[in-house]
Amino acid sequence: MLKRFYQIIIFPYTLFLLYLMFLGMGRFQYEDNLVRLEPIFSTVWFIQNTILWSDIVKIVLGNVIMFIPFGFLGWIFTGLKEVKTLLYSFISAIVVVEAMQYFTRMGVFEVDDIILNTFGVYIGWNLKQYIERNFNH
């Protein structure tokens, strides 16, 4: 039942997430192509220069939590059941998305986003493993 629900919801969820990444949350087209390649520093800078904790939670935790569902992709694509294959595939895909943000100037290519998003997928994969071990009979 849970796997079937996931199979139905993941495609529209992916489209919704892409909408957020390119058009949602007050996005606008930057004048320049922006890239932040220093891991961790842009997130630390963001936290130090953001007044509202709600913004920090929304952006930093959101970059993790919103990607947890992709840890379950092995339920649809059997080739993505192993964590190494899933993470390599996801990193390849998210780098393409970040590059699209860069080239369209509808976002910033940020290494921290790649790291945080991938951590979310890894959490999701572990959650999937837990569900399969404890609730599949």
N, C-alpha and C positions, 0 to 999 in steps of 0.2 A: 504493500500500500504506500509506504513512504517513498520507495524507489519510483513508483509510478507517478506520484505527485511531483517528485523532483524532476523527472523526465518532462513533465508538462510545463513546469514553472521556470526551468533554467534558461530557456531561450528568451522569453519575454523579460526575465530578470536581467539577462545580459544586455539586451537592447536598452532597458531602463538605465543600467549602469553606464553604458556608452553615452546615453543622453546626458547624464550627470557630468561625465568627464569632458564633454565638449560644449554643451549648451546650458546645462542647469546650474543652479546655485549662483546666479548673477554673473556668469562667465561673459567675457567680452574678448574681442580679438585684440591681442597685444600689437603694438607698433613694430616691435622687434621679435625675432625668434629668440626665445630664452631657454637656457639649459643650465642645470645645476648638477654637477657631476661629483661633488664632494659628499661622500656618504656621511650621514648623521648631522653634519654641520648645518644644512638648510633647515632640518627639523628643529635643531637646537635654536637657531636664529629665529625661526617662526615662533617658538614657544617664548623666547625672551622678549620678542617684540609684539606679542599679542596680549591685549589687556584682558579680554574675556576668556575665562576658563572654558566656557561652553564652546567657543570657537576652536580652542586647542583640542578638546575632546572630540568635537565633530570632525575635524580634519585628520588628526593623528590616529585616533582609534577607528574612525570611519575608514581610513585607508587599510586597516587590518580587517575589521568586522565585515565590511561590504564584500570582501573577497573570500570569506570562509566557504560560501556555497560551492566555489570552484574546486574545493578539495574533494568533492563528491563526484567529480566527472567520471571516475572509474565505473560508476553505476550505469553510465551511458556508453562510454568508450572503453572497452575492455583493455585496450592498450595503455590506458592511463591508470591502471590499478596500482602499479608500483610507484612509490613516492618519488624516486629519482626521475622516472620518465614523466610523471605528472609535473614536477617542478621544472624540468628542462623545457617541456612544452609550454607551460604557463609563462615562464620567463621570456621565451621567444615571442609569445603572443603579446605580453604586456610591453615589451620593448617596442614592438610595432605600434601599439596604441600610443605610447609615450612619444614616439617619433612622429606620429600623425598629429599629436597635439603641438609638437614643435613646428612642423612644416605648415600647419594651418594657422599657427599662432593663437589657437584656442586653448592654450594651456602651456605649461612649462615642462620640458623634458627633465624629470627629476629622478636621480638614482634612488633617493629616499622613498619615493612612491613605489618604485620597483621592489625595494627591500620590504617595505611594509605590506604591500599587496601580496607578495610571495609568502610572507610570514602568515598572512591570513589563510592562504591556500593550504599551507602546512598544518595550521590548526584544524582546518576543515578536514584534511586527510586523516589526521589523528582522531577526530570526532567520528568520521565514517568508520574507521577501524574499530573504535569502541562500540559503536552501534552494531556493527556486524558481529562482533564477538559476543555481545551481551543480549542482543534482542532478536537475532535471527535463529529460528529453530527449524 
